[in-house]
């Protein structure tokens, strides 16, 4: 047999070209089919996918309408009482060139008792106001807008964990929350602090996604400024060190350098001077915030002769509380480990006028309009299960810090754990937890969604 004779069963050169051509045509048809299927799928999804910009606008509008309506109609009894009066006076003195002082006449002595973050905002409002009433109304309008913007940020953060319609729930509850709505009607720090805190978290999360250095720098500045509104957040950036160093390497220094640049001048100014920490620790040292008389809950200082001594320094407060705890260890252990966190996250105002009101009101929509009353009762009803589930979920995320959790879920969980821990030491007034209600809503719904997703994936794997 001649080995050089071509086997007729095997294709020659021409046959190989034809085979390759046929395969190429088949691949082209498969590619075209895939492209067509992808186009059809994208078109279908585009019709089915929610319009997130429209939802964002709806959430912002809902939050703004509720807050403006409430702010315009509420009648607060003596709106410039207590802390509100101090903030307004500090803002006025700053606006009129009298310095950072609580004095109403010469000499204007500088104060170190109240951090300047909120009075700075009020000083800007005083600059556009011709009288006290105008200042008050502009303040409520500004705070209403800040509250609506905060609701919008909550929604945009929620989308980073829950990429579907379920993402609306944390922002929706935040928008209609009676505590969030009522908070804009007082000359108090809540609305301004919540907005700045949310913006701080958003910068860190955005920096994590985009690796932009300017966002890291802005994040540090905003966290520092937030601490000048509410000192409770002061040490929170330290919790971010492990994640920041792992994620950003040397660039993580930008956060902490900018944070220090903002907080250090004030810390130097107040060093060695009496601040708010000692009185807060002292108040938090009363189980159930009662000394003897239950009718004075939240105001034990009105009957305890040792309160004045306790509030003078942290060492005095811890010393007296320790002595009392040694006499009733079970009572104090239960208070610090269980009852304090429960009170901090509860829906009761404790030291306030009842309902969502911090100061007493002569007229409130929550007391006189059916829809607002229904909103208050509905949010109150779901608040306890949400905060319980959210708190346990946040503790789990915190305990598994290095498992690579979604960054938005991680930051929100850290905030929940951090604020709970801070107010286990200090006064656990529920009002102090309002600024992180958005975080516990986000943790609760995000965790529920991720658990559901895991369950569905597992069930599909079995099929």
N, C-alpha and C positions, 0 to 999 in steps of 0.2 A: 504493500500500500504506500502510495507516494505521500509522505508527510507534509509536502508543500502544497498539496491540493486543498483548496479551501473547503471547509465543512459547510455544506449547503444549509444545515440546520441552524448554524450560527450566523448572526447578521454580519454583513461586511461593514466597511467604513460608512457607506451610505445608510445602511440600516441603523448604525449607532447614532448618526445625526438625526435620523427620523425619531428614534427612541428618545433622545435628549430633548428634541423639539416638543414631542408629545408630553413629556414630563414637565417641561417648562410651561406649556399651555395649561396643564392641570394645576400646577402651583399658582399660576396667575388667576385661574378661576377660583381656587380656594381663597387666595388673598382678597379677590374682589368680593367674594361671598362674605368673608369676615368683615371687610370694610362696610359692606351694606348692612350686615347685622348690627355692627357697632353703631352705625348712623341711625338705624331704626331704634336701637336701644336708647341712644342718647336723646333722640327726639321724644321717645315715650317718657323717659325719665324727666326731660325738661318740662313736659306737661304735668307730670305727677309730682315733681320736686317742689316743695314749698318755696315761695318767694321770700327769702330771708330778709331782704331789704324792706319788703312790705311789712313783715312781722316786726322788724326792728322799729319801724316808724309807728306801728300800732302800739307796741309796748311803751315807747317813749311818750306817745300821745296820751295813753291811758294813765300812766304815772303822773304826767304833768297836769292833766285835767283834774284828777283826784286831789292832788296836792294844792293846786291853785284854788280850787273850789273850797277846800277846807280852810286854807290860809285866809281867804277873803272873808269867810263867814264866821270863823271862830272868834269868840270873845274871851280872851284870857284875863283872869282877874289879876290885876297888878303885874303886867308882863315884864316889868323891869325889877322884879324882886330878886333877892339872893344872888346867885351866880350870874343870872342874866343882866342884872344891874351893873355888876362888876365888869363884865365883858363890854357892855355898852359904854361905860365910863372910860375904860382903857382905850377903846377905839376912838372915842371923842377926843381924849387928850392927845393921842397920836395924830389925829387929823388936824388938830388946832395948834400943834407945835409945842405941847406941854410935856412931851416925853411919855415914857411908859410908866404911868403913874395912876394910882387910885385916889389921889388927892383931888379935891374940888376947888382948891385955892392955893396960892403961893404959901410955902414952897412946894413944888411938885416933886415929891420924893419917889424915886424909881422903886418898883416892886419886883420881887422875885417869886412871889407866891403863885402866880398864874402864868403859864406858858403863853407866848405871844402869837401863836399860829392863827387863832380865831380872831383876836383883836385886830390883827393886821387886815383881815378881810373886812371887818366892821369899820375900820378907819377909812377904807376906800369908799364904803357906802356912805359914811358921814360926809365925805367930800362932795357927794351929789345930793345931799339932803339939806333942806332949809330949816327943818324943825324935827322934833323928836318923833312925831307921828309919821311924818314922811320917811324918816330913817327906819322906823319899825316896819312899815308896809313894804319898802324896797327890800329890806332884809328878808322878809317872808317870801317875796317874789323870787329873789335870788336863790334862796334855799329850796324853793319848789323846783326851779330849773335844775339845780344841782341834784336833787332827788330823782328827777326824771332821767338825767344823764347817767346817774348811778344805775338805774334800772336797765338802761341800754347796755352799759358795760357788763352787767351781770349776764344779760342774754348773750352777748358776744363771747364771754368767757365760757358760758354753758355749752355753746356750739362746739367748742374745742374738745369737749368730752362726749357730748351726745349729738351726733351729726344728723339729727332728724327732728321731727315735730316735738318729741319729748323734751327737747332743750328749752321749750318755752316755760316749763313749770317753775323752775327757780326764780326766773325774772317776773313771772306773773304773780307769784305769791309775794315777792318783794314789792312789786308795784302796788298791790292792794293791801299790804300789811298795815294794820291800824297804827302800829308803833312807828313805822316809817312815815306814814302820812302825818301823824300828829307831831312828829319830831321837827317838821319844818316850821311849825307855828310858834316856836320858842326861840328866843335869842340865846341859843345854846349850841354846843359844838357838833352835835350829831350829824347833820346833813353835810357840813363841810368836811368833817373827818372821814365819813363814809366815802365820799367822792374821792378824796386824796388817797385813801387807803386802796380803793379799787384801782385807781390810776397807777399806783405804785406796783400792785400785783400784775396789772396788765403789762406794764413795761418789762417786768422780769420775765413774764411768760412769752412776750413777743421777742425779747432778746434771745430767749432759749430756742425759739423757732427760726429766727432770722440771723442770729449771731451778729447783731449790730452793736458796736461798742457804745455808740451814743445812747442807746436804750439802757445799757448797763449804768452809764453815768446818770441818766435821768432817773432811773430806778432808785439809786442811792440818795439823790437829792429829794425825791418825793417821799421816801421812807423817813428821811431825816425831818422833812417838813411836817409829815404826819405826826411825828413824835412831839413837835412843837404845838400841835393842836391837842393831842391826847398823849401824855407821857407813857401810858400803858404799853404802847407799841414800840417803845424805845429799843428794847433788846431783841426784837423779832429778827432783824437782819442777821444776827449771829447764828440763828438756826439754819440760815441758808448757806452758811460757809461750806459744809461738805458737798452740797449739790453744786454750788457755784464754782468751786475749785475743780471739781470733777468735769463739769461741763465747759467752763470758759477758760480754764487753766490760769495763766497770769492775768488775763483780762478781768478776772473776778475782782482784782484789786480796785478797779474803777468804781464798783458798787460801794465798797467800804471806805474808800478815800472820799468820795462825794458825800456819803452819809456822815462821815466824821466832820467834813467841812461845814455841814449845816448844823449839826448838834453841838459841836464843841464850844462855840462862843457862848451859847446859853448855859451849857454845863459849867463852864468856867465862871460865868456870872453868878450862878446860884450855889456854887460850891461853898459848903460850910453854913448855908442859910436854911432856914426852915422851909420845907416844901409840903407837897400834898401826900407824900408816901406815908409818913407817920400817922396822920389822921385816918387815912384809908385802912392801914393795917390795924389800927386801934378799933375802928368801927367793925372790921371783919372779925375781931376777936370775941364778939358777943354771939353765942349760939342762938340761931334764929333771929339775930339782930335785936335781942331783948335782954335787958339787964334784970329787971324784976317785974315791971308792969307790962303786960302784953299789949295794952292799949298804946304803948309808946314804941311799938315795933318799928324799926328803922331809925328811931331817934333815942337810943339808949343813953346818949350823952346828956340828955335832959335830966337824968336822975342819978347818974354815976359820978360821984365826986372825984374819982380817979381818972376820968376821961381826959381832963385837961392836961394832967401829967403825962398820960400815955401819948397824947397827940403832939407833944413837944419834940420827941425824937423816936427814931426806930428802936433804939436800944431800950428806952423806957416802955414802949409798947410791947415788945417781945418779952421783956422781963416780967411785966405784970400779967400778960396772957399766960406765960409759962407757969407762973405761980398758981393761977386759977385752974389751969389744966391739970396740974398735979393733984388737986383736990377732987376733981371730977373727970378722970381720964377718959372714961367711956363716952361721956357726953361730948367732950371736945374732939375725940377721935372720930366719932360719928359725924359731928358738925363739919370738920375739915375734909373728911374723905368722901362723904356722900351728900350731906344736906347742903353744903355750900355750892357744889356744882349744880345740884338740882334747883336751888334758888336762882342761881345766875342765869340759867337757861329757861326759867319758867316764864309764863306769860303774865304773871302778876307784877304790878308796878312796885309793890312793897312801900318804898318811901316816895309817895306821890299822892296824886288826887284821885286815884282809882281809874280803872280802864286803861286806856293808852295815855292818859294825861299826866304830865310831870307836875305842872302847876294847876291849881284849880281853875275851872272855866265857868263862865256864866252861861255860855251857849256853845254847844258842840254838835256837829252833824251826827256824830256817833251816838248821841243821846236823843236826837230829835228827828232824824230822817231814817226811814225804814231800810233803804238800801245800804246805808253806811252801818247801821246796826247789824244788818245781816252779814256784811263783810267782816265786821269785828268778831261776831260769834263764830263764823265759819273758820276764820284763820285761827282763832283761839282753840277751836275743836281739833284741828289737824296739827297744831303746833307741837304738842307733846309727843305724839308718835314720830313726827319728823325729826325733832331734836334728839330723841333717844336713839333712833336708827342712825342719824347723822353723827352723833357723838361716838357710838361704837365703831362706825365705819372709819371715822377720822383717827381713832386710836389704833385701829388695825393698820391703816396706811402709815401712821407714824411709827408703829412697831416694825413695819417691813419697809423702812425708809429707802433702802438700796435695791429694791426689787425692780426698779425702772417703771414706776407708776407714771401715768399721764401727768404732765407738769402742772396743769390747772388743778387737777384733783389733789396733787401733792401740796401745792401752796395753800389751797383752801383748807385741807386737813391740818396742816401745820398751824394755820391761824386759829382754828377751832381749839386745838390742843393747847396752844400757847395762851390764848385768852382765858381758857378755863383754868390753867395752872396759875396764871397771874392773879386771878380773882379768888382762887382758893387761899391765897396768902392775904389778899386785900379784901375790901368790901365787895360782896357778891351781889350788889344791886342789879336787878335785871336790866335796867336802863343802860348799864355799862356794857351789856352784851349786844345791844342793838346794832352797833357798827359791824358785827360779824354774823348777823342773822343770814345775810346773803351767802356767806361761806358754808354755813351748816345746811342751808337749803341745797346748795350746789353739791355738797358732799353726799347728802342723802339721796338725791335723785340720780346723780352720776353713778353712785355705788349700786343703786337698784337697777339702773340700766345695764351696767357692766355684768352684774350677776345674771340678769335675764338673758343677755347676749351669750354668756358662757353656757347657760342652760340650753338655749336653742342650738348652739353649735354642737354641744354634746349629744343632744337628741338626734340631730341630723347625722352625726357620726355613727350612730347606732343603726340607722336605716340602710 
